[in-house]
Amino acid sequence: NGNVPVLARILLKGQSGPIDGVVYGEGLMPPLEATHSDEQIAQVLTYVGERWHQWSQPAPASEIASVREAISSRKNPWTHGELKALPK
């Protein structure tokens, strides 16, 4: 739905398993936390947000940094169920 903290979690830690019962490709979105900076992830999210969610403001790199810090101890990719259970 264009929620920056949720999308940041997916890009940082990856996502595995089906999404609403549908398996895409190999069923894994690989994590980008080790290969992309906060600014690069913000740029990707801004592109997606502008194209598919009609954002008028870019995703701030500072918000990506906050999410990165908050989930730094997580080792596994997110599941769709976990992401849907996050506060909006």
Phi, psi and omega per residue, in radians:
N1 nan 0.162 3.128
G2 1.547 0.258 -3.134
N3 -1.334 1.921 -3.049
V4 -0.982 -0.849 -3.131
P5 -1.066 -0.638 3.110
V6 -1.215 -0.810 3.127
L7 -1.090 -0.667 3.103
A8 -1.082 -0.696 3.108
R9 -1.047 -0.738 3.135
I10 -1.111 -0.822 -3.114
L11 -1.192 -0.662 -3.109
L12 -1.250 -0.826 -3.025
K13 -1.881 -0.185 -3.109
G14 1.519 3.060 3.110
Q15 -2.509 2.450 -3.130
S16 -2.245 2.761 3.052
G17 1.513 3.139 -3.114
P18 -1.263 2.750 3.053
I19 -2.035 1.957 -3.064
D20 0.883 0.752 3.062
G21 1.480 -0.044 -3.118
V22 -1.871 2.256 3.085
V23 -1.681 2.225 3.134
Y24 -1.843 2.217 3.119
G25 0.924 -2.235 -3.135
E26 -1.477 -0.011 3.110
G27 1.420 0.327 3.139
L28 -2.476 2.190 2.923
M29 -1.666 1.965 -3.083
P30 -1.178 2.622 3.122
P31 -1.265 2.577 -3.133
L32 -1.999 0.077 -3.019
E33 -1.049 -0.569 -3.096
A34 -1.502 -0.232 -3.033
T35 -2.030 -0.183 -3.089
H36 -2.279 2.446 3.115
S37 -1.376 2.955 3.080
D38 -1.042 -0.709 3.133
E39 -1.116 -0.758 3.123
Q40 -1.112 -0.739 3.119
I41 -1.157 -0.694 3.086
A42 -1.070 -0.675 3.126
Q43 -1.142 -0.724 3.095
V44 -1.098 -0.828 -3.133
L45 -1.119 -0.639 3.090
T46 -1.090 -0.774 3.108
Y47 -1.045 -0.871 3.139
V48 -1.064 -0.791 -3.126
G49 -1.091 -0.716 3.116
E50 -1.189 -0.695 -3.092
R51 -1.291 -0.741 -2.968
W52 -2.026 -0.179 -3.095
H53 -2.236 0.166 3.087
Q54 0.948 0.670 3.084
W55 -1.146 2.524 3.039
S56 -1.921 -0.129 3.125
Q57 -2.159 2.482 3.092
P58 -1.233 2.736 3.025
A59 -1.266 2.193 -3.112
P60 -1.350 2.359 3.093
A61 -1.052 -0.534 3.125
S62 -1.118 -0.568 3.106
E63 -1.238 -0.646 3.081
I64 -1.117 -0.747 3.126
A65 -1.065 -0.705 3.119
S66 -1.128 -0.748 3.105
V67 -1.138 -0.774 3.139
R68 -0.962 -0.801 -3.138
E69 -1.146 -0.739 -3.082
A70 -1.140 -0.509 -3.078
I71 -1.946 0.295 -3.034
S72 -1.029 -0.518 -3.110
S73 -1.472 -0.157 -3.132
R74 -1.224 2.374 -3.108
K75 -1.858 -0.491 -3.014
N76 -1.811 2.723 3.014
P77 -1.103 2.736 3.093
W78 -1.337 2.682 2.951
T79 -1.803 2.815 3.131
H80 -1.065 -0.687 3.119
G81 -1.063 -0.735 3.119
E82 -1.106 -0.749 -3.117
L83 -1.155 -0.683 3.129
K84 -1.176 -0.473 -3.123
A85 -1.408 -0.164 -3.139
L86 -1.205 2.606 3.085
P87 -1.083 2.530 -3.125
K88 -1.414 nan nan
